[in-house]
């Protein structure tokens, strides 16, 4: 539902509202206490405000669609991109894409793309939004915002857009906090690590690029890599309230906002996009470009937020996941 309001400058704005998610009002059977806390913490998360203005033409979003598995653990939906695509063909990815003028918000961009790619409903009652995380700078010069949702409808079936998506599968969310695989290792893959990383030169330091095996590599599925891996590490950290058992960042890795700010000020592609939209790139605030702060402070803040949800909503009850038919296909 959209309502109009005036801001202090007198401009008429459209304010879109989404239903507030309350875990107590849903039914999800076999939900483990750990998964329950993760959902509550993500629902309570509020991303820090940023002073940066992003050009819409260089903005994109991905949907981190979570659902509850048979044993009560949380899984994330991942897709294998079609082999004939011009970019990132065959890669393992999250549903998502670039902002379009018809999108009423960056959250809607993620939802629309997921609907177009895998048929995930736009209905907030069936797929409520849990939170929106801070954006990431992608290698193709896009600023990508992760939108985290929880799939509740247990009658859903994937409808794949074969022009973009070859297949759909799932992976345990908490496995992005661990170096050991969540699946039995085949004899021929014992020499290949489930998790690995490499550090690459970046602005005033290095950026750590992570790789996670999916257990489906023998069938042609690529590992979770790069931007997708980084986003899922951050979602897992935010939800479970703990750091991974590996070092997520290079010792001299700059904060993501600093990297984005540097790109907005200096990258010709971003500067052209900003000027076209009436944004002065030379007035972009310049965050300190230095080693990023450890995520522990943010993790602690999210844990506090989760306690506030429990205080407000009371103890959670068990409930129906999104269930059988789609899980059978995964």
C-alpha positions as CSV (number, residue, x, y, z in Angstrom):
1,X,0.0,0.0,0.0
2,X,1.3,3.4,-0.9
3,X,0.6,6.6,1.0
4,X,1.7,10.1,0.2
5,X,3.4,12.4,2.7
6,X,5.4,15.6,2.5
7,X,9.0,15.8,3.6
8,X,10.5,18.9,5.3
9,X,11.6,20.3,1.9
10,X,8.0,20.2,0.6
11,X,8.5,17.5,-1.9
12,X,5.7,14.9,-2.3
13,X,7.1,11.4,-1.7
14,X,5.6,8.0,-2.1
15,X,6.0,6.0,1.1
16,X,5.6,2.3,0.6
17,X,4.8,0.1,3.6
18,X,5.4,-3.6,4.1
19,X,3.8,-5.8,6.7
20,X,5.8,-6.2,9.9
21,X,7.1,-9.8,10.3
22,X,6.2,-11.5,13.6
23,X,7.5,-15.1,14.0
24,X,4.8,-15.8,16.6
25,X,2.1,-15.3,13.9
26,X,3.5,-17.9,11.6
27,X,3.5,-21.7,11.8
28,X,6.8,-23.4,11.1
29,X,7.1,-27.0,12.4
30,X,10.4,-28.4,13.5
31,X,12.0,-25.0,13.7
32,X,15.2,-25.5,15.8
33,X,15.9,-22.9,18.6
34,X,19.0,-21.8,16.7
35,X,17.0,-21.2,13.5
36,X,14.3,-19.4,15.5
37,X,16.9,-17.0,17.0
38,X,18.4,-16.5,13.5
39,X,15.0,-15.5,12.0
40,X,14.2,-13.2,14.9
41,X,17.6,-11.5,14.8
42,X,17.4,-10.9,11.0
43,X,13.9,-9.5,11.4
44,X,15.2,-7.1,14.1
45,X,18.2,-6.0,12.0
46,X,18.4,-2.4,10.8
47,X,21.2,-1.5,8.5
48,X,23.4,1.5,9.4
49,X,22.5,4.8,7.7
50,X,24.9,5.8,4.9
51,X,25.7,9.3,3.7
52,X,26.4,8.0,0.2
53,X,24.0,8.6,-2.7
54,X,23.9,5.7,-5.3
55,X,23.0,6.3,-8.9
56,X,20.0,4.2,-9.7
57,X,21.3,3.2,-13.1
58,X,24.3,1.5,-11.4
59,X,22.1,-0.1,-8.6
60,X,21.1,-3.7,-8.3
61,X,19.7,-6.1,-5.7
62,X,19.7,-9.8,-4.9
63,X,17.2,-11.8,-3.0
64,X,18.5,-14.0,-0.2
65,X,15.5,-16.4,0.1
66,X,15.6,-18.5,3.2
67,X,13.3,-21.5,4.0
68,X,13.1,-24.1,6.8
69,X,14.3,-27.6,5.9
70,X,12.9,-30.9,7.1
71,X,15.0,-30.9,10.3
72,X,14.3,-27.3,11.2
73,X,17.5,-25.7,9.8
74,X,17.6,-22.7,7.5
75,X,18.5,-23.1,3.9
76,X,19.1,-20.5,1.2
77,X,18.0,-20.8,-2.4
78,X,20.7,-20.7,-5.1
79,X,20.4,-20.9,-8.8
80,X,22.7,-22.1,-11.6
81,X,22.7,-19.4,-14.3
82,X,22.0,-20.5,-17.8
83,X,25.0,-21.5,-19.9
84,X,24.2,-19.2,-22.8
85,X,24.2,-15.9,-20.8
86,X,26.7,-13.3,-21.9
87,X,28.0,-12.7,-18.3
88,X,28.6,-15.1,-15.5
89,X,27.3,-18.0,-17.5
90,X,26.8,-21.2,-15.5
91,X,27.7,-19.5,-12.2
92,X,26.0,-20.2,-8.9
93,X,24.1,-17.1,-7.9
94,X,21.3,-15.5,-5.9
95,X,18.2,-14.3,-7.8
96,X,18.6,-10.7,-8.7
97,X,19.4,-8.0,-11.2
98,X,19.6,-4.3,-12.0
99,X,17.2,-1.6,-10.8
100,X,14.5,-0.6,-13.3
101,X,12.5,2.6,-13.5
102,X,9.3,0.7,-12.6
103,X,10.7,-0.5,-9.3
104,X,9.3,1.4,-6.4
105,X,12.3,0.5,-4.2
106,X,15.5,-1.5,-4.2
107,X,13.7,-4.2,-2.2
108,X,11.2,-4.4,-5.0
109,X,14.0,-4.8,-7.5
110,X,15.1,-8.0,-5.7
111,X,11.6,-9.3,-5.4
112,X,10.7,-8.6,-9.0
113,X,13.9,-10.3,-10.3
114,X,13.2,-13.4,-8.1
115,X,9.7,-13.6,-9.4
116,X,10.9,-13.3,-13.0
117,X,13.8,-15.8,-12.6
118,X,12.4,-18.5,-10.4
119,X,8.7,-17.7,-9.9
120,X,9.0,-16.7,-6.2
121,X,5.7,-14.9,-5.3
122,X,5.7,-11.1,-4.7
123,X,3.2,-11.7,-1.9
124,X,4.6,-10.3,1.4
125,X,2.4,-12.7,3.4
126,X,3.8,-15.8,1.7
127,X,7.4,-14.4,1.5
128,X,7.9,-11.7,4.2
129,X,11.0,-9.5,4.2
130,X,13.3,-10.0,7.2
131,X,15.8,-7.3,6.5
132,X,17.9,-5.4,4.0
133,X,21.7,-5.5,4.4
134,X,24.2,-2.8,3.4
135,X,25.2,-2.8,-0.3
136,X,28.2,-4.5,-1.9
137,X,30.4,-3.3,-4.7
138,X,30.3,-5.8,-7.6
139,X,33.1,-6.4,-10.1
140,X,30.8,-5.3,-13.0
141,X,30.5,-1.8,-11.5
142,X,27.1,-2.2,-9.8
143,X,26.1,-1.5,-6.2
144,X,24.3,-4.6,-5.1
145,X,21.9,-4.6,-2.1
146,X,21.0,-7.9,-0.4
147,X,17.3,-8.3,0.6
148,X,16.7,-11.2,3.0
149,X,13.3,-12.9,2.9
150,X,11.7,-16.0,4.5
151,X,9.6,-18.3,2.3
152,X,6.6,-19.5,4.3
153,X,4.2,-21.0,1.7
154,X,4.5,-24.8,1.7
155,X,2.7,-25.1,-1.6
156,X,5.2,-23.3,-3.8
157,X,6.8,-24.8,-6.8
158,X,9.7,-23.2,-8.7
159,X,8.9,-21.8,-12.1
160,X,12.3,-21.4,-13.8
161,X,12.9,-18.9,-16.5
162,X,15.0,-21.1,-18.7
163,X,16.4,-18.1,-20.5
164,X,18.2,-17.1,-17.3
165,X,18.2,-20.0,-14.9
166,X,19.3,-23.6,-15.6
167,X,18.5,-25.1,-12.2
168,X,17.6,-24.3,-8.6
169,X,19.0,-25.8,-5.4
170,X,19.6,-25.1,-1.7
171,X,22.4,-24.9,0.7
172,X,22.5,-24.6,4.6
173,X,22.8,-21.0,5.7
174,X,25.0,-21.7,8.7
175,X,27.5,-23.6,6.5
176,X,28.8,-20.2,5.3
177,X,30.3,-19.8,8.8
178,X,32.2,-23.1,8.7
179,X,35.3,-24.5,7.0
180,X,34.0,-28.1,7.0
181,X,31.3,-29.2,4.5
182,X,27.7,-29.8,5.5
183,X,27.6,-32.8,3.2
184,X,29.6,-36.1,3.1
185,X,32.7,-35.7,1.0
186,X,33.2,-38.0,-1.9
187,X,36.5,-39.9,-2.1
188,X,37.7,-38.0,-5.2
189,X,37.0,-34.6,-3.6
190,X,38.8,-35.1,-0.3
191,X,41.8,-33.1,-1.6
192,X,39.5,-30.2,-2.5
193,X,38.7,-28.0,0.5
194,X,35.0,-27.1,1.1
195,X,36.0,-23.5,1.9
196,X,39.0,-21.6,0.4
197,X,39.9,-18.0,-0.3
198,X,42.3,-15.7,-2.1
199,X,43.2,-12.1,-1.4
200,X,43.3,-9.6,-4.3
201,X,44.6,-6.0,-4.4
202,X,41.9,-3.5,-3.7
203,X,41.6,0.2,-2.7
204,X,44.2,0.8,0.0
205,X,44.5,-2.9,0.8
206,X,43.2,-6.3,-0.3
207,X,39.8,-7.9,-0.7
208,X,39.3,-11.5,0.3
209,X,37.4,-13.6,-2.2
210,X,35.7,-16.8,-0.8
211,X,34.8,-20.1,-2.4
212,X,32.4,-22.7,-1.0
213,X,31.7,-26.1,-2.6
214,X,28.1,-27.0,-3.1
215,X,28.5,-30.8,-3.2
216,X,27.1,-30.7,-6.7
217,X,30.3,-30.0,-8.6
218,X,30.4,-33.5,-10.2
219,X,27.1,-32.6,-11.9
220,X,28.5,-29.4,-13.3
221,X,27.3,-26.9,-10.6
222,X,30.0,-24.3,-9.8
223,X,30.9,-23.4,-6.2
224,X,29.5,-20.4,-4.4
225,X,32.1,-17.8,-5.2
226,X,32.9,-14.1,-4.9
227,X,30.1,-11.6,-4.3
228,X,27.5,-14.3,-3.6
229,X,29.8,-16.0,-1.0
230,X,30.5,-12.6,0.7
231,X,26.9,-11.8,0.9
232,X,25.9,-15.2,2.4
233,X,28.8,-14.9,5.0
234,X,27.4,-11.6,6.1
235,X,23.8,-12.8,6.3
236,X,24.9,-15.8,8.3
237,X,27.0,-13.6,10.7
238,X,24.1,-11.2,11.1
239,X,21.5,-14.0,11.8
240,X,23.5,-16.4,13.9
241,X,25.3,-13.6,15.8
242,X,28.7,-15.1,15.6
243,X,31.8,-14.8,13.4
244,X,32.8,-17.6,11.1
245,X,35.5,-20.1,12.1
246,X,37.8,-18.6,9.4
247,X,39.0,-15.0,8.8
248,X,36.3,-13.4,6.7
249,X,38.4,-10.4,5.7
250,X,42.0,-9.7,4.7
251,X,44.0,-8.0,7.4
252,X,44.1,-4.8,5.4
253,X,40.7,-5.0,3.8
254,X,38.9,-1.7,3.6
255,X,35.3,-1.4,4.7
256,X,32.7,-1.9,1.9
257,X,31.4,1.6,2.3
258,X,34.9,3.0,1.8
259,X,35.3,1.0,-1.4
260,X,31.9,2.2,-2.7
261,X,32.7,5.8,-1.8
262,X,36.0,5.6,-3.6
263,X,34.3,4.2,-6.7
264,X,31.6,6.9,-6.6
265,X,34.3,9.6,-6.5
266,X,36.8,8.2,-8.9
267,X,35.4,5.5,-11.2
268,X,34.5,7.0,-14.6
269,X,31.5,4.7,-15.0
270,X,30.0,5.7,-11.7
271,X,30.8,9.4,-12.2
272,X,29.0,9.5,-15.5
273,X,26.0,7.8,-14.0
274,X,25.9,10.2,-11.1
275,X,26.2,13.3,-13.3
276,X,23.4,11.9,-15.5
277,X,21.2,11.8,-12.4
278,X,22.1,15.2,-11.0
279,X,24.5,13.9,-8.4
280,X,27.8,15.7,-8.0
281,X,30.4,12.9,-7.5
282,X,32.9,15.4,-6.1
283,X,30.6,16.0,-3.2
284,X,30.5,12.3,-2.3
285,X,31.6,11.9,1.3
286,X,35.0,10.3,1.6
287,X,34.9,7.6,4.3
288,X,38.3,6.8,5.7
289,X,40.0,4.2,3.5
290,X,41.7,1.9,6.0
291,X,41.3,-1.7,7.4
292,X,37.6,-2.5,8.0
293,X,36.3,-2.8,11.5
294,X,35.7,-6.3,12.7
295,X,32.1,-7.5,12.4
296,X,31.9,-8.4,16.1
297,X,30.4,-5.0,17.0
298,X,27.7,-5.4,14.5
299,X,27.1,-9.0,15.6
300,X,26.7,-7.8,19.1
301,X,24.2,-5.1,18.1
302,X,22.1,-7.7,16.2
303,X,22.1,-9.9,19.3
304,X,20.8,-7.0,21.3
305,X,18.1,-6.4,18.7
306,X,17.1,-10.0,18.8
307,X,16.6,-9.9,22.6
308,X,14.4,-6.8,22.0
309,X,12.2,-8.9,19.6
310,X,11.9,-11.6,22.2
311,X,11.0,-9.1,24.9
312,X,8.4,-7.5,22.6
313,X,6.9,-10.7,21.0
314,X,7.4,-13.2,23.8
315,X,8.7,-16.8,23.3
316,X,8.3,-18.2,19.9
317,X,6.3,-21.2,19.0
318,X,6.9,-23.9,16.5
319,X,5.3,-23.8,13.1
320,X,5.0,-24.9,8.7
321,X,7.9,-24.3,6.6
322,X,7.6,-23.7,3.0
323,X,7.8,-27.3,2.6
324,X,7.6,-30.4,0.6
325,X,7.0,-29.8,-3.0
326,X,9.8,-27.3,-3.7
327,X,12.2,-29.0,-1.2
328,X,11.7,-32.2,-3.2
329,X,13.0,-30.4,-6.3
330,X,16.0,-29.1,-4.4
